[in-house]
């Protein structure tokens, strides 16, 4: 027993020295969300078991109200709106911070914000009164408010990237290649939702873990997940994680849905200035809205996201991405169903690294009942892992041949 305690203590010390942070545990529980529409304002109330720190701010294009609080335990809430509120969503924005994103019908200002302490059968209630304003008034309004305790709370959080809890695996003596796997969506952004209630963000994380396990078991690769829990990472941060860790390959996993429910099968996308088809263009446009969905302020957005693909370095990276996509098509086809014209092209923001070969894999459509069932199957996750291991092997074999020539 003593040996176990000492081993655990040593592990914690090593963990701290390596720069890891301990995830914040939920500090409270959300009991209810209520919305009241009045003649000249809409009241949004979050009831929880205790008073917490909070921050509220508004964003335009489209109009949104964002509420940040310490990490909270959420139970099921329907997200439906009324009055000035179209709807809302919630989730872990980053370790230690829960976020609610309210979609507003029009420009609004934060007329009042306050906390009511618990009383009788009622829990503590965060109250926001939202008032309609003109676009000009919105631009000139106070668009960020907070409790006095918010700055103190934030100061206690480590000022790190959302994925800082996942450290880059240490290189071996042989310098094994590093593969970054990116589970799409997360936190307040559920991604697509299937007919049986499957959340894309959960599927992508489950498959990412299965792929990581398969690649690492080969003994040939180091693997890093951009997230290993249900929280959100901005699109530009995802490929920056790959760049900062000097990854050799970046694979973003997704499972979208479309109007035609009969369509099923996986597809693979690489970056292009021009989409290969209308469906690819629509998919890219939808995926690129992810930061808007979770209330990321896009002012000063990384110029790389909007860059034109003209420089030599990016074109060389795109060529490598193309070769990996072709290999992945071949190997995935041995394990799972594929769409026709499997390798497609579009302007996905998450693929815009100028230095790391990158692909986005749509593993199937949650709008199709058979695909949705398979994407919830651990056996299917293993099949995807097996196929991607073969493709990764082929990709790095090619890289080695080119380096020797």
Phi and psi in degrees as a GROMACS rama.xvg file:
@    title "Ramachandran Plot"
@    xaxis  label "Phi"
@    yaxis  label "Psi"
@TYPE xy
-62.7129  -40.6358  UNK-2
-61.4195  -40.4137  UNK-3
-62.9141  -42.2628  UNK-4
-64.1001  -43.1973  UNK-5
-64.9238  -40.3226  UNK-6
-61.7477  -43.4495  UNK-7
-63.7309  -40.5144  UNK-8
-64.3818  -43.8218  UNK-9
-61.8563  -41.2224  UNK-10
-60.6315  -41.4497  UNK-11
-65.2187  -39.5215  UNK-12
-64.6336  -45.2728  UNK-13
-61.3867  -41.8233  UNK-14
-58.6085  -47.228  UNK-15
-64.182  -41.4298  UNK-16
-65.4741  -28.7692  UNK-17
-77.5847  -5.98046  UNK-18
95.0478  13.2149  UNK-19
-75.6428  155.103  UNK-20
-120.18  147.039  UNK-21
-83.7843  129.072  UNK-22
-63.1083  138.283  UNK-23
-69.3943  133.121  UNK-24
-78.5107  151.336  UNK-25
-54.3285  133.103  UNK-26
-95.1609  -7.46456  UNK-27
-167.25  177.802  UNK-28
-128.811  133.041  UNK-29
-81.0541  123.914  UNK-30
-95.8794  -32.6503  UNK-31
-164.619  155.52  UNK-32
-128.753  127.749  UNK-33
-128.551  144.89  UNK-34
-128.964  128.239  UNK-35
-119.351  123.12  UNK-36
-94.5716  121.378  UNK-37
-114.597  173.211  UNK-38
-62.4509  -36.3112  UNK-39
-123.925  6.02728  UNK-40
-161.808  165.917  UNK-41
-122.89  131.294  UNK-42
-100.884  129.077  UNK-43
-115.171  121.566  UNK-44
-122.927  128.058  UNK-45
-112.27  115.08  UNK-46
-98.1372  130.459  UNK-47
-139.864  -179.276  UNK-48
-84.2172  -9.24184  UNK-49
-156.648  162.263  UNK-50
-75.1744  135.721  UNK-51
-130.381  168.315  UNK-52
-69.8585  158.024  UNK-53
-158.778  159.567  UNK-54
-136.782  139.722  UNK-55
-131.189  134.745  UNK-56
-146.852  162.217  UNK-57
-114.387  151.873  UNK-58
-134.296  154.254  UNK-59
-111.02  170.641  UNK-60
53.7946  63.3336  UNK-61
-87.4757  171.225  UNK-62
-72.645  126.189  UNK-63
-141.334  154.13  UNK-64
-119.329  127.794  UNK-65
-115.631  130.366  UNK-66
-116.721  122.199  UNK-67
-109.271  135.445  UNK-68
-141.733  165.648  UNK-69
-57.0514  159.356  UNK-70
-55.0817  126.474  UNK-71
-122.468  154.053  UNK-72
-91.3389  115.177  UNK-73
-101.965  136.231  UNK-74
-101.813  -178.815  UNK-75
-66.3777  126.718  UNK-76
-133.634  142.515  UNK-77
-76.0348  -20.1463  UNK-78
75.9306  9.29852  UNK-79
-82.0327  150.948  UNK-80
-115.835  174.539  UNK-81
-159.28  162.295  UNK-82
63.0129  -126.457  UNK-83
-80.2287  -4.66489  UNK-84
-101.235  115.666  UNK-85
-69.2312  -42.3958  UNK-86
176.169  178.278  UNK-87
-150.853  160.955  UNK-88
-142.56  164.274  UNK-89
-150.878  162.415  UNK-90
164.995  -178.178  UNK-91
-81.9562  112.831  UNK-92
-77.72  -38.389  UNK-93
-159.438  159.617  UNK-94
-53.5373  121.592  UNK-95
99.275  -11.7833  UNK-96
-132.465  116.429  UNK-97
-89.3306  148.562  UNK-98
-134.07  138.274  UNK-99
-113.035  129.237  UNK-100
-114.408  118.738  UNK-101
-101.86  124.23  UNK-102
-86.379  120.457  UNK-103
-94.0149  148.242  UNK-104
-68.4714  -29.1124  UNK-105
-157.65  -175.162  UNK-106
-62.765  134.597  UNK-107
-135.645  158.673  UNK-108
-121.106  158.282  UNK-109
-86.8416  98.4007  UNK-110
-73.3975  -42.8052  UNK-111
-143.628  151.239  UNK-112
-151.208  127.611  UNK-113
-163.604  163.877  UNK-114
-111.577  131.766  UNK-115
-98.7617  128.302  UNK-116
-70.8024  162.851  UNK-117
-57.3008  142.014  UNK-118
-151.199  123.067  UNK-119
59.963  -125.896  UNK-120
-84.4343  -6.84317  UNK-121
-88.9438  139.681  UNK-122
-82.6049  -172.446  UNK-123
-68.513  141.639  UNK-124
-128.572  121.448  UNK-125
-85.6643  123.522  UNK-126
-115.351  128.037  UNK-127
-122.272  127.879  UNK-128
-106.136  120.77  UNK-129
-107.848  128.168  UNK-130
-116.201  135.525  UNK-131
-69.6572  139.764  UNK-132
-139.15  167.203  UNK-133
-76.1141  164.724  UNK-134
-60.0956  -39.204  UNK-135
-66.4354  -41.7668  UNK-136
-65.6947  -36.9427  UNK-137
-60.754  -45.3906  UNK-138
-61.9337  -30.9043  UNK-139
-97.9376  3.35476  UNK-140
-85.9587  164.796  UNK-141
-75.1936  105.177  UNK-142
-96.9938  7.90588  UNK-143
-145.009  126.779  UNK-144
-134.73  160.486  UNK-145
-159.928  164.549  UNK-146
-75.5612  161.377  UNK-147
-64.2505  -26.5629  UNK-148
-86.6148  -5.89965  UNK-149
-64.355  -46.875  UNK-150
-62.1166  -35.7008  UNK-151
-65.6491  -41.8262  UNK-152
-64.3241  -47.1283  UNK-153
-62.0748  -36.836  UNK-154
-62.3022  -26.9766  UNK-155
-78.3653  -20.3331  UNK-156
-79.1038  143.589  UNK-157
-65.5355  133.788  UNK-158
-83.0424  78.4139  UNK-159
-130.998  167.772  UNK-160
-67.0758  156.409  UNK-161
-56.8517  -27.4757  UNK-162
-98.5658  19.356  UNK-163
-66.148  -20.6642  UNK-164
-69.1448  -18.0379  UNK-165
-102.878  100.548  UNK-166
-79.8479  150.185  UNK-167
-63.6596  127.83  UNK-168
-59.0506  140.595  UNK-169
-66.787  138.164  UNK-170
-68.9064  146.11  UNK-171
-82.7811  176.252  UNK-172
-59.0707  -35.7854  UNK-173
-81.2611  1.20139  UNK-174
54.781  61.1866  UNK-175
-58.6954  141.162  UNK-176
-61.3808  145.73  UNK-177
-100.764  124.941  UNK-178
-110.047  126.145  UNK-179
-100.183  124.477  UNK-180
-106.46  127.628  UNK-181
-113.423  102.396  UNK-182
-72.201  116.958  UNK-183
-64.0474  154.274  UNK-184
64.8389  -155.569  UNK-185
124.327  156.129  UNK-186
60.1884  -128.426  UNK-187
-68.4253  -10.2995  UNK-188
-105.725  100.114  UNK-189
-75.0847  -14.7616  UNK-190
74.2557  -153.431  UNK-191
-69.8636  151.194  UNK-192
-123.404  120.635  UNK-193
-73.5963  169.69  UNK-194
-61.8643  -27.1918  UNK-195
-96.4182  11.6867  UNK-196
87.378  14.5327  UNK-197
-74.0769  129.121  UNK-198
-91.8869  130.208  UNK-199
-56.6308  -40.8208  UNK-200
-61.0933  -30.6373  UNK-201
-77.9515  -39.5276  UNK-202
-63.183  -47.0725  UNK-203
-62.6502  -36.9492  UNK-204
-69.339  -42.2756  UNK-205
-63.2904  -43.3494  UNK-206
-68.9606  -40.2288  UNK-207
-57.332  -42.2924  UNK-208
-65.7628  -37.1724  UNK-209
-67.9863  -39.8567  UNK-210
-66.7486  -43.0679  UNK-211
-57.051  -46.6595  UNK-212
-60.8817  -41.6052  UNK-213
-66.9622  -45.695  UNK-214
-65.7394  -43.3073  UNK-215
-67.9301  -33.9208  UNK-216
-65.4424  -23.1632  UNK-217
-69.1717  -22.8557  UNK-218
78.6433  4.38898  UNK-219
-103.81  -10.5265  UNK-220
-139.023  151.253  UNK-221
-95.8564  145.019  UNK-222
-132.862  135.417  UNK-223
-126.544  128.512  UNK-224
-91.7125  135.995  UNK-225
-65.1658  -28.9248  UNK-226
-147.036  141.839  UNK-227
-117.157  10.0521  UNK-228
-139.745  -179.983  UNK-229
-88.6087  76.3386  UNK-230
-138.424  171.132  UNK-231
-101.373  146.787  UNK-232
-128.948  126.287  UNK-233
-55.8788  150.444  UNK-234
-55.7006  -45.5721  UNK-235
-68.0616  -28.3848  UNK-236
-68.4295  -29.6504  UNK-237
-63.1253  -50.5726  UNK-238
-77.1014  -22.2184  UNK-239
-68.2424  -31.655  UNK-240
-59.5474  -43.2335  UNK-241
-65.0256  -42.6162  UNK-242
-65.9419  -47.3908  UNK-243
-64.1944  -31.5711  UNK-244
-90.2195  3.79042  UNK-245
58.1065  46.9006  UNK-246
-70.6015  155.218  UNK-247
-98.2097  -13.1362  UNK-248
-160.383  142.481  UNK-249
-127.64  125.435  UNK-250
-125.911  116.189  UNK-251
-100.868  127.612  UNK-252
-104.56  135.565  UNK-253
-144.607  167.322  UNK-254
-153.473  88.5062  UNK-255
-84.6827  -172.72  UNK-256
-141.252  152.765  UNK-257
-134.405  171.127  UNK-258
-66.5941  -37.5544  UNK-259
-81.1467  100.377  UNK-260
-70.1628  -15.1613  UNK-261
-78.1862  -17.2856  UNK-262
-77.5456  132.325  UNK-263
-145.961  165.223  UNK-264
117.089  157.936  UNK-265
-85.8434  156.927  UNK-266
-146.858  159.674  UNK-267
-128.531  135.396  UNK-268
-121.211  139.947  UNK-269
-123.289  165.807  UNK-270
-74.5129  140.795  UNK-271
-155.433  149.233  UNK-272
-68.2144  -25.65  UNK-273
-126.028  130.054  UNK-274
-67.3638  146.927  UNK-275
-71.4241  -24.7911  UNK-276
-162.943  171.274  UNK-277
-61.9688  -40.8803  UNK-278
-64.208  -40.1972  UNK-279
-63.7982  -40.2636  UNK-280
-63.7112  -42.3527  UNK-281
-64.5895  -41.3775  UNK-282
-63.7294  -44.5481  UNK-283
-62.5347  -43.4832  UNK-284
-61.3886  -39.0505  UNK-285
-67.8771  -46.2233  UNK-286
-65.1863  -33.9263  UNK-287
-72.3721  -9.10627  UNK-288
-84.6059  -1.74882  UNK-289
-55.6399  -43.0482  UNK-290
-64.3448  -34.9493  UNK-291
-65.6501  -39.3535  UNK-292
-60.9652  -37.077  UNK-293
-96.1201  6.55268  UNK-294
79.4968  31.9272  UNK-295
-77.4135  130.396  UNK-296
-77.692  115.453  UNK-297
-90.3337  5.76151  UNK-298
-63.9339  132.597  UNK-299
72.9519  23.192  UNK-300
-57.3718  139.716  UNK-301
-46.2633  126.232  UNK-302
-61.6208  -24.2268  UNK-303
-61.7796  -31.9177  UNK-304
-63.3236  -34.8511  UNK-305
-99.2669  3.00466  UNK-306
-67.1576  154.521  UNK-307
-88.4795  151.085  UNK-308
-91.0057  75.4046  UNK-309
-115.405  -24.2621  UNK-310
-80.2258  153.306  UNK-311
-61.3149  -41.5039  UNK-312
-60.2689  -43.7396  UNK-313
-68.0316  -37.1391  UNK-314
-65.6139  -36.6949  UNK-315
-65.6109  -39.4526  UNK-316
-65.3097  -40.5487  UNK-317
-63.1698  -34.8192  UNK-318
-65.7866  -42.3344  UNK-319
-64.7556  -38.5793  UNK-320
-61.184  -41.1452  UNK-321
-60.5517  -45.7967  UNK-322
-63.4328  -42.3114  UNK-323
-64.2904  -40.7439  UNK-324
-59.3509  -41.9287  UNK-325
-63.719  -40.1  UNK-326
-66.4094  -40.8574  UNK-327
-65.5868  -37.6348  UNK-328
-58.4147  -47.2677  UNK-329
-60.377  -46.5676  UNK-330
-79.4137  -35.3615  UNK-331
-63.5554  -36.1018  UNK-332
-61.5027  -21.0386  UNK-333
-81.3081  -14.991  UNK-334
-116.143  -37.0243  UNK-335
-137.888  166.831  UNK-336
-71.81  143.198  UNK-337
-122.006  153.311  UNK-338
-71.3723  157.045  UNK-339
-69.714  155.696  UNK-340
50.6909  56.6631  UNK-341
-61.9379  -41.5028  UNK-342
-86.2999  115.88  UNK-343
-125.531  172.203  UNK-344
-136.337  142.575  UNK-345
-169.363  172.459  UNK-346
-91.1107  63.1484  UNK-347
-72.4323  126.76  UNK-348
-61.5803  -34.0634  UNK-349
-71.479  -12.5083  UNK-350
-100.091  10.1872  UNK-351
-90.9  25.8961  UNK-352
-68.5303  131.41  UNK-353
-80.4491  -8.06778  UNK-354
-123.549  -20.7793  UNK-355
-110.491  119.226  UNK-356
-54.0445  131.169  UNK-357
-139.028  139.692  UNK-358
-135.843  155.816  UNK-359
-118.342  125.436  UNK-360
-109.625  118.819  UNK-361
-89.4142  109.451  UNK-362
-79.3157  -4.57328  UNK-363
152.483  177.518  UNK-364
-111.04  124.19  UNK-365
-70.7704  -11.5151  UNK-366
-78.5127  -12.3637  UNK-367
-101.173  128.595  UNK-368
-61.6568  -39.5042  UNK-369
-69.8739  -43.2754  UNK-370
-62.3461  -41.5473  UNK-371
-61.7648  -42.3267  UNK-372
-63.5749  -44.585  UNK-373
-65.0032  -39.0331  UNK-374
-68.9061  -13.1042  UNK-375
-94.4742  1.41401  UNK-376
-96.6563  123.197  UNK-377
-57.0249  -31.4238  UNK-378
-64.1956  -39.6711  UNK-379
-66.3021  -38.5487  UNK-380
-60.228  -41.3119  UNK-381
-66.6574  -38.0414  UNK-382
-62.7598  -41.5769  UNK-383
-63.8927  -41.3966  UNK-384
-61.8615  -42.084  UNK-385
-61.7811  -44.9736  UNK-386
-64.4485  -42.9406  UNK-387
-70.5013  -31.0856  UNK-388
-62.1321  -44.4496  UNK-389
-61.3073  -43.1356  UNK-390
-66.2045  -40.9361  UNK-391
-64.8432  -41.2472  UNK-392
-57.8568  -47.7821  UNK-393
-63.434  -38.4598  UNK-394
-63.9866  -47.2297  UNK-395
-76.012  -27.0081  UNK-396
-61.7831  -42.5707  UNK-397
-63.8543  -42.5657  UNK-398
-59.1202  -41.697  UNK-399
-67.5471  -39.5663  UNK-400
-62.8052  -41.4102  UNK-401
-66.2369  -37.8546  UNK-402
-68.014  -26.4959  UNK-403
-85.4571  -17.658  UNK-404
